[in-house]
Amino acid sequence: MDVLRPEPIEANGVATMYHTALAKDEFVEWSKSYDKSILQLLLFGPSHRAVIKRLRSQFGDRPFRVLDVGCGTGVFAERMRTALPHAEVWGVDLVSAMLDKGRPRYAAHEGRIIPIQGDSERLPFATASFDAVTCCNSFHHYPHQDRAVAEMRRVLVSGGKLMLIDGYRDMPWGWLIYDVCVAGVEGAVHHCSAKRFRDLLAGAGFIEHAQRRHPGFAPFIFNEASAPAMVPLPHIGVANDAAQRGRVTAESAARQRN
Ligand SMILES: C[S@@+](CC[C@H](N)C(=O)[O-])C[C@H]1O[C@@H](n2cnc3c(N)ncnc32)[C@H](O)[C@@H]1O
């Protein structure tokens, strides 16, 4: 199979035409100038500040472990560490060149920022590893967005927080920027509508989903949700009464199946 060829993908009723190889090509090139992009000012900075504000209100002075998916050169990871000194920040990114650019930044934080190369759709972490998962300005690159959200859910502890931001395209200006201009430059990336975010997060079992729209030159949508303490079992042959009453987690049910 030619892994470099984009393939149409049907996920949750929305077809996308994108492949991670396109993201790799783009970000290997962009890594050279990424930290100086005007988008740092217009979009990335404001979105980082919005997430940090919510993390502070959720975790206060408590120590917590956060995974930043699509962490890039670590600008956001460093901002989290500076603003929230009790945070242990892990970052995962598909593109080694982006992580390499962030090395001096990571080194300055002496093991409190841990970068890992990996794909958002197959997170290289054990189940229930993190108190929070953040994802800023990266989600539109994921060909199977439902798989990425399921992975974010899997690596969160019960009650863990998801904070997911991407460009907001449900109004004419946002549509022009993201669906026309950004898609024109980046290829068939997919910026989700607010409804699609709601469907994706509900489909992965997230609860308490709140959405905030941030207007501005580069508008973005901030999705915040919680991983439930228990998740309902899928309807499988081995489902039993206890599971039906929600006393068995999906994970232990998976163990029963194997
Ligand atoms: C626009 S940058 C955003 C970086 C950072 N989150 C920020 O807000 O500054 C998007 C990042 O997503 C990464 N990325 C794209 N596809 C990915 C995937 N499937 N899994 C993990 N990271 C991915 C890219 O390599 C890039 O570093």
Ligand as a Chemical Component Dictionary entry (heavy atoms), coordinates in Angstrom:
data_LIG
# 
_chem_comp.id                   LIG 
_chem_comp.type                 NON-POLYMER 
_chem_comp.pdbx_formal_charge   0 
_chem_comp.three_letter_code    LIG 
# 
loop_
_chem_comp_atom.comp_id 
_chem_comp_atom.atom_id 
_chem_comp_atom.alt_atom_id 
_chem_comp_atom.type_symbol 
_chem_comp_atom.charge 
_chem_comp_atom.model_Cartn_x 
_chem_comp_atom.model_Cartn_y 
_chem_comp_atom.model_Cartn_z 
_chem_comp_atom.pdbx_ordinal 
LIG C1  C1  C 0  0.049  24.405 14.283 1  
LIG S1  S1  S 1  1.060  23.346 15.223 2  
LIG C2  C2  C 0  0.491  23.660 16.883 3  
LIG C3  C3  C 0  1.571  23.493 17.914 4  
LIG C4  C4  C 0  1.156  23.823 19.346 5  
LIG N1  N1  N 0  0.087  22.975 19.803 6  
LIG C5  C5  C 0  0.785  25.277 19.507 7  
LIG O1  O1  O 0  -0.380 25.581 19.786 8  
LIG O2  O2  O -1 1.670  26.124 19.346 9  
LIG C6  C6  C 0  0.364  21.737 14.909 10 
LIG C7  C7  C 0  1.220  20.605 15.433 11 
LIG O3  O3  O 0  0.480  19.388 15.313 12 
LIG C8  C8  C 0  1.393  18.359 14.964 13 
LIG N2  N2  N 0  0.649  17.224 14.400 14 
LIG C9  C9  C 0  0.048  17.133 13.199 15 
LIG N3  N3  N 0  -0.526 15.935 13.046 16 
LIG C10 C10 C 0  -0.304 15.249 14.197 17 
LIG C11 C11 C 0  -0.667 13.952 14.661 18 
LIG N4  N4  N 0  -1.384 13.103 13.890 19 
LIG N5  N5  N 0  -0.268 13.575 15.891 20 
LIG C12 C12 C 0  0.461  14.417 16.678 21 
LIG N6  N6  N 0  0.821  15.653 16.287 22 
LIG C13 C13 C 0  0.449  16.073 15.066 23 
LIG C14 C14 C 0  2.342  19.031 13.992 24 
LIG O4  O4  O 0  3.545  18.319 13.852 25 
LIG C15 C15 C 0  2.522  20.393 14.652 26 
LIG O5  O5  O 0  3.621  20.399 15.522 27 
# 
loop_
_chem_comp_bond.comp_id 
_chem_comp_bond.atom_id_1 
_chem_comp_bond.atom_id_2 
_chem_comp_bond.value_order 
_chem_comp_bond.pdbx_ordinal 
LIG C1  S1  SING 1  
LIG S1  C2  SING 2  
LIG S1  C6  SING 3  
LIG C2  C3  SING 4  
LIG C3  C4  SING 5  
LIG C4  N1  SING 6  
LIG C4  C5  SING 7  
LIG C5  O1  DOUB 8  
LIG C5  O2  SING 9  
LIG C6  C7  SING 10 
LIG C7  O3  SING 11 
LIG C7  C15 SING 12 
LIG O3  C8  SING 13 
LIG C8  N2  SING 14 
LIG C8  C14 SING 15 
LIG N2  C9  SING 16 
LIG N2  C13 SING 17 
LIG C9  N3  DOUB 18 
LIG N3  C10 SING 19 
LIG C10 C11 SING 20 
LIG C10 C13 DOUB 21 
LIG C11 N4  SING 22 
LIG C11 N5  DOUB 23 
LIG N5  C12 SING 24 
LIG C12 N6  DOUB 25 
LIG N6  C13 SING 26 
LIG C14 O4  SING 27 
LIG C14 C15 SING 28 
LIG C15 O5  SING 29 
# 
